[in-house]
Amino acid sequence: MKYILCIGSNTDAEKNLALAVRELTHHFSNIRFSSEQVSEPMGTLRPDWFLNRAACFESDQSYEEVRTITKNIERMAGRTPDEKYQEIIRLDVDILQAGDQRFKEYDWQQPYVQRLLRQLNMRFVGIIPARYASTRFPAKPLALLGGKPVIQRVYEQVVGVLDDAYVATDDERIEKVVKNFGGKVVMTSTHHKSGTDRCWEAFQKIGGQFDVVVNIQGDEPFIQPSQLEVVRACFLDEQTQIATLVKPFSADSSLSALENPNGVKVVVNKNMNALYFSRSIIPYQRNVDKADWPSHHIYYKHIGLYAYRTEVLQQLTALPQSSLELAESLEQLRWLENGYTIKVGLTDTETIGIDTPADLERAEAFMRQQQNR
């Protein structure tokens, strides 16, 4: 029997939703969750906003048995009957559907619930393009980082977060390594000019009913599940065509960090859609001393992660290279020039991309630092 749940909290919300996810996963191994979404207070006078997720799973257990489990999870979060009258909702785990029977019709009609359920029904596949040939770092995907190949580090960060994940490569040596660590891999052409083109060929070969393709660069071993969730959440908006991530530079960032052309900067509009990507510092602050720029404006660093609706991905691969793309050597400018919208999600998590052997050394140091915390 299929079950659909809505999970919400307005008190210690992040902690309590994490508890619900952990416990529900323990009881129902095939459960799938939507991304988190914030919603306005509903049916309560308290000003605290809610954090919500939806979930679905198949189970042979009866409605009464599942309801007992959800109520026990609520009590684990510390919820008591008296708190409901105080409008303190530590955790709500409501059953919206069991088999063909629907409950809580009022909740079904709420826009935030509809958005969560739409995304819950979307299927996301992660594709990790990995080339053996690299001008600056040949055989980079197979370089060892903490005793494992870089490509394995990336794959392990992705698998289990999305509905499925594959490495897309043009080299049999990478294919062999991926198969040896138990990963899924697709062989693709050696003639692709971009990871986007490789993703589209891989997606066609994979088959399956996926709504969104997530392109994770094969040299990003520290990409975090939370960052993948941020990108997934961008598709709660039905208008999202393409999504990516940015990380704000801190106010005490050095000017040299901003000026580094390998760190791509992004300007966004009020709706968090990208206006432009550049290797130069944008915007230029005309009336501020250059050394003070980081403390007078929030600059955004691009994190090389993209997600595309499948029909949009197909369209992107048919576009000719554009003048802005050629000028900056940034493929995403081709999409902007052709009128596509790129939704931007925010992350505070630092990642270290590996472009050179020196980057690999920095990554090793970063990993040791993380392990010693």
C-alpha positions as CSV (number, residue, x, y, z in Angstrom):
1,M,0.0,0.0,0.0
2,K,1.3,3.5,-0.9
3,Y,1.5,6.0,1.9
4,I,2.1,9.8,1.6
5,L,3.2,11.8,4.6
6,C,3.5,15.5,5.3
7,I,6.1,16.4,8.0
8,G,6.3,19.8,9.6
9,S,7.8,21.7,12.6
10,N,7.9,25.3,13.9
11,T,10.1,24.6,16.9
12,D,13.8,23.4,16.5
13,A,12.6,22.6,13.0
14,E,15.9,21.5,11.4
15,K,16.7,19.1,14.3
16,N,13.2,17.7,14.4
17,L,12.8,17.2,10.7
18,A,16.2,15.4,10.7
19,L,14.9,13.1,13.5
20,A,11.8,12.3,11.5
21,V,13.8,11.5,8.3
22,R,16.1,9.3,10.3
23,E,13.4,7.4,12.1
24,L,11.1,7.0,9.0
25,T,14.0,5.7,7.0
26,H,14.7,3.2,9.7
27,H,11.1,1.9,9.5
28,F,10.5,2.2,5.8
29,S,13.6,1.5,3.7
30,N,12.0,2.5,0.4
31,I,10.8,5.9,1.6
32,R,11.5,9.0,-0.6
33,F,11.5,12.6,0.7
34,S,10.9,15.9,-1.0
35,S,13.3,18.8,-0.3
36,E,12.6,21.1,2.7
37,Q,10.3,24.1,2.2
38,V,9.5,27.0,4.5
39,S,5.8,28.0,4.8
40,E,3.9,30.7,6.6
41,P,2.2,29.9,9.9
42,M,-1.1,28.1,9.1
43,G,-3.9,27.7,11.7
44,T,-1.8,29.3,14.4
45,L,-1.3,32.7,15.9
46,R,2.4,32.2,16.6
47,P,4.6,34.0,14.1
48,D,7.0,31.1,13.8
49,W,7.3,29.8,10.2
50,F,7.2,26.1,9.5
51,L,9.8,23.8,7.9
52,N,8.1,21.1,5.9
53,R,8.9,18.0,3.8
54,A,6.7,15.4,2.1
55,A,7.5,11.7,1.9
56,C,6.1,8.6,0.2
57,F,6.7,4.8,0.6
58,E,5.2,1.4,0.0
59,S,4.3,-0.8,3.0
60,D,2.2,-3.9,3.9
61,Q,1.6,-2.4,7.3
62,S,-1.9,-1.2,8.1
63,Y,-2.9,2.4,8.5
64,E,-3.2,1.9,12.3
65,E,0.3,0.4,12.4
66,V,1.9,3.3,10.4
67,R,0.0,5.9,12.5
68,T,1.4,4.3,15.7
69,I,4.9,4.7,14.2
70,T,4.4,8.3,13.2
71,K,3.0,9.2,16.7
72,N,5.9,7.6,18.4
73,I,8.3,9.7,16.3
74,E,6.4,12.8,17.3
75,R,6.9,11.9,20.9
76,M,10.6,11.2,20.3
77,A,10.9,14.9,19.3
78,G,9.4,15.8,22.7
79,R,5.9,16.7,21.5
80,T,3.3,16.7,24.2
81,P,-0.5,17.2,24.0
82,D,-0.3,20.4,25.9
83,E,2.1,22.0,23.5
84,K,-0.5,21.9,20.7
85,Y,-2.6,24.4,22.6
86,Q,0.4,26.6,23.0
87,E,0.8,26.4,19.2
88,I,4.3,24.8,19.7
89,I,4.6,22.2,17.0
90,R,7.9,20.4,17.6
91,L,6.9,17.8,15.0
92,D,3.9,16.8,13.0
93,V,4.0,13.6,10.9
94,D,0.6,13.5,9.2
95,I,-0.6,10.7,6.9
96,L,-2.2,12.3,3.9
97,Q,-2.9,9.1,2.0
98,A,-2.9,5.4,2.6
99,G,-3.7,3.3,-0.5
100,D,-6.7,4.8,-2.2
101,Q,-7.9,6.7,0.9
102,R,-7.0,10.3,1.4
103,F,-7.0,12.2,4.7
104,K,-6.8,15.9,5.8
105,E,-8.4,17.4,2.7
106,Y,-7.7,20.9,4.0
107,D,-4.0,20.2,3.9
108,W,-4.2,18.8,0.4
109,Q,-5.4,22.1,-0.8
110,Q,-2.6,24.2,0.6
111,P,-0.2,25.5,-2.0
112,Y,3.0,24.5,-0.1
113,V,1.7,20.9,0.2
114,Q,0.9,20.8,-3.6
115,R,4.5,22.0,-4.3
116,L,6.0,19.4,-2.0
117,L,4.0,16.6,-3.6
118,R,4.8,17.7,-7.2
119,Q,8.5,17.6,-6.4
120,L,8.1,14.3,-4.5
121,N,6.7,12.8,-7.8
122,M,9.7,14.2,-9.8
123,R,12.6,11.8,-10.3
124,F,16.2,13.1,-10.3
125,V,19.2,11.3,-11.8
126,G,22.7,12.4,-11.0
127,I,25.3,12.1,-13.9
128,I,29.0,12.6,-13.2
129,P,31.0,13.3,-16.4
130,A,34.6,12.1,-16.1
131,R,37.3,12.4,-18.7
132,Y,40.6,10.7,-18.6
133,A,42.4,13.3,-20.8
134,S,43.0,16.6,-19.1
135,T,45.5,19.2,-20.2
136,R,46.3,20.3,-16.6
137,F,45.8,17.0,-14.8
138,P,45.7,13.8,-17.0
139,A,44.0,10.8,-15.3
140,K,42.5,13.1,-12.7
141,P,39.4,11.0,-11.9
142,L,41.7,8.1,-11.0
143,A,44.0,10.1,-8.8
144,L,43.9,8.9,-5.2
145,L,42.4,11.1,-2.5
146,G,42.5,9.7,1.0
147,G,43.2,6.3,-0.5
148,K,40.2,6.3,-2.9
149,P,40.0,7.5,-6.5
150,V,38.6,11.0,-6.9
151,I,35.7,9.7,-9.0
152,Q,34.7,7.3,-6.2
153,R,34.7,10.2,-3.7
154,V,32.3,12.1,-5.9
155,Y,30.1,9.1,-6.6
156,E,29.8,8.3,-2.9
157,Q,28.7,11.9,-2.1
158,V,25.8,11.6,-4.7
159,V,24.5,8.0,-4.5
160,G,21.5,7.6,-2.3
161,V,20.7,11.4,-2.3
162,L,19.1,11.4,-5.8
163,D,16.9,8.7,-7.3
164,D,19.8,7.2,-9.2
165,A,23.4,8.1,-10.1
166,Y,25.9,7.3,-12.9
167,V,29.4,8.1,-14.0
168,A,29.6,9.1,-17.7
169,T,33.0,8.5,-19.1
170,D,34.8,8.1,-22.4
171,D,37.6,5.9,-21.1
172,E,37.6,2.2,-20.3
173,R,40.1,2.7,-17.4
174,I,37.6,4.9,-15.6
175,E,34.8,2.5,-16.4
176,K,36.7,-0.4,-14.9
177,V,37.5,1.5,-11.7
178,V,33.8,2.6,-11.2
179,K,32.6,-1.0,-11.7
180,N,35.2,-2.2,-9.2
181,F,33.9,0.0,-6.4
182,G,30.3,-1.0,-7.3
183,G,29.2,2.2,-9.1
184,K,27.1,2.6,-12.2
185,V,28.8,3.8,-15.3
186,V,27.9,4.7,-18.9
187,M,30.4,4.8,-21.8
188,T,30.1,8.0,-23.9
189,S,31.7,9.5,-27.0
190,T,35.2,10.9,-26.9
191,H,34.1,13.9,-29.0
192,H,32.0,15.9,-26.6
193,K,33.0,19.5,-26.1
194,S,31.3,19.9,-22.7
195,G,30.0,17.9,-19.7
196,T,26.5,19.0,-20.7
197,D,26.7,17.2,-24.0
198,R,28.1,14.1,-22.3
199,C,25.3,14.2,-19.8
200,W,22.7,14.2,-22.6
201,E,24.2,11.2,-24.3
202,A,24.5,9.3,-21.0
203,F,20.9,10.2,-20.1
204,Q,19.7,8.8,-23.4
205,K,21.6,5.5,-22.8
206,I,20.4,5.2,-19.2
207,G,16.7,5.4,-20.1
208,G,14.1,5.5,-17.3
209,Q,11.5,8.1,-16.4
210,F,13.6,11.0,-15.0
211,D,12.3,14.6,-14.8
212,V,15.6,16.3,-13.9
213,V,19.3,15.6,-14.7
214,V,21.8,16.8,-12.1
215,N,25.3,17.3,-13.6
216,I,27.9,16.9,-10.9
217,Q,31.5,17.6,-11.9
218,G,33.8,14.6,-11.6
219,D,36.4,16.8,-9.8
220,E,34.2,17.9,-6.9
221,P,34.8,15.2,-4.2
222,F,33.5,17.4,-1.4
223,I,30.1,18.1,-2.9
224,Q,27.6,17.7,0.0
225,P,24.2,15.9,0.1
226,S,22.8,19.2,1.5
227,Q,23.9,21.0,-1.6
228,L,22.2,18.5,-3.8
229,E,19.1,19.1,-1.7
230,V,19.3,22.8,-2.3
231,V,19.4,22.3,-6.1
232,R,16.5,19.8,-5.9
233,A,14.5,22.4,-3.9
234,C,14.9,24.9,-6.8
235,F,12.5,22.7,-8.7
236,L,9.7,23.4,-6.2
237,D,9.2,26.3,-8.5
238,E,7.5,25.0,-11.7
239,Q,9.2,27.8,-13.7
240,T,12.7,26.6,-13.0
241,Q,14.5,25.4,-16.2
242,I,18.1,25.1,-14.9
243,A,19.4,25.3,-11.4
244,T,22.9,25.9,-9.9
245,L,24.6,26.8,-6.7
246,V,26.5,29.8,-5.3
247,K,28.4,30.5,-2.1
248,P,28.7,34.0,-0.8
249,F,32.3,35.3,-0.4
250,S,32.8,36.4,3.3
251,A,33.2,40.1,4.1
252,D,36.8,39.4,5.1
253,S,37.7,37.6,1.8
254,S,40.9,38.8,0.3
255,L,40.8,40.8,-2.9
256,S,43.1,38.1,-4.5
257,A,40.4,35.5,-3.9
258,L,37.9,37.7,-5.7
259,E,40.3,38.4,-8.6
260,N,41.1,34.7,-9.1
261,P,39.8,33.9,-12.6
262,N,39.2,30.3,-11.7
263,G,36.7,31.4,-9.1
264,V,33.7,32.3,-11.3
265,K,31.5,35.1,-9.9
266,V,27.7,35.4,-10.3
267,V,25.3,38.3,-10.2
268,V,21.7,37.5,-9.3
269,N,18.4,39.3,-9.4
270,K,15.8,39.6,-6.6
271,N,14.3,36.3,-7.6
272,M,17.7,34.5,-7.3
273,N,18.0,34.0,-11.0
274,A,21.4,34.5,-12.5
275,L,22.0,37.7,-14.5
276,Y,25.6,37.0,-15.5
277,F,28.6,34.8,-14.7
278,S,32.2,36.1,-15.1
279,R,35.8,35.4,-14.3
280,S,36.2,39.1,-13.5
281,I,34.9,40.7,-10.4
282,I,31.3,41.8,-10.9
283,P,29.9,44.2,-10.0
284,Y,32.5,46.9,-10.2
285,Q,32.2,49.3,-7.3
286,R,33.0,52.7,-8.7
287,N,33.0,54.8,-5.5
288,V,34.7,52.3,-3.2
289,D,38.4,51.6,-2.7
290,K,39.1,48.3,-4.4
291,A,40.6,46.7,-1.3
292,D,37.3,47.3,0.5
293,W,35.1,45.7,-2.2
294,P,34.5,42.4,-0.3
295,S,33.1,44.2,2.8
296,H,30.8,46.6,0.8
297,H,28.9,44.1,-1.3
298,I,28.0,40.4,-1.2
299,Y,29.8,38.7,-4.0
300,Y,28.8,35.1,-5.0
301,K,31.2,32.3,-6.0
302,H,29.8,29.8,-8.5
303,I,29.7,26.2,-7.4
304,G,29.9,24.0,-10.6
305,L,26.8,22.0,-10.2
306,Y,23.9,22.1,-12.6
307,A,20.4,20.6,-12.8
308,Y,18.2,20.7,-15.9
309,R,14.7,19.6,-16.7
310,T,15.3,16.8,-19.2
311,E,13.6,18.6,-22.1
312,V,15.7,21.7,-21.4
313,L,18.9,19.6,-21.4
314,Q,18.1,18.3,-24.8
315,Q,17.5,21.9,-26.1
316,L,20.8,23.1,-24.6
317,T,22.8,20.6,-26.5
318,A,21.5,21.9,-29.8
319,L,22.6,25.5,-29.2
320,P,25.6,26.8,-31.1
321,Q,28.4,28.4,-29.0
322,S,27.8,32.0,-28.2
323,S,30.0,35.1,-28.2
324,L,29.9,35.6,-24.4
325,E,30.6,31.9,-23.9
326,L,33.7,32.1,-26.1
327,A,34.9,35.3,-24.4
328,E,34.7,34.0,-20.9
329,S,35.0,30.3,-21.6
330,L,31.8,29.7,-19.6
331,E,29.2,27.4,-21.1
332,Q,26.3,28.8,-19.0
333,L,26.6,32.1,-20.7
334,R,25.4,30.4,-23.9
335,W,22.2,29.5,-22.1
336,L,21.6,33.0,-20.8
337,E,22.2,34.5,-24.2
338,N,19.6,32.2,-25.6
339,G,17.0,33.3,-23.1
340,Y,17.1,30.4,-20.6
341,T,16.6,31.1,-16.9
342,I,19.1,29.8,-14.3
343,K,17.7,29.5,-10.8
344,V,20.4,30.0,-8.1
345,G,20.5,28.2,-4.8
346,L,22.6,29.3,-1.8
347,T,25.1,27.2,0.1
348,D,27.5,28.0,2.9
349,T,29.4,24.8,2.5
350,E,32.9,25.1,1.0
351,T,34.0,22.7,-1.7
352,I,37.4,22.2,-3.3
353,G,37.4,21.4,-7.0
354,I,40.5,19.5,-8.3
355,D,41.9,21.0,-11.5
356,T,45.6,20.5,-10.9
357,P,48.0,18.3,-8.9
358,A,48.4,21.2,-6.5
359,D,44.6,21.2,-5.9
360,L,44.8,17.5,-5.0
361,E,47.3,18.4,-2.3
362,R,45.0,21.1,-1.0
363,A,42.2,18.6,-1.0
364,E,44.2,16.1,1.0
365,A,45.0,18.7,3.6
366,F,41.3,19.8,3.7
367,M,40.2,16.1,4.2
368,R,42.7,15.7,7.1
369,Q,41.5,18.9,8.6
370,Q,37.8,17.7,8.4
371,Q,38.7,14.3,9.9
372,N,40.5,15.9,12.9
373,R,37.6,18.1,13.8
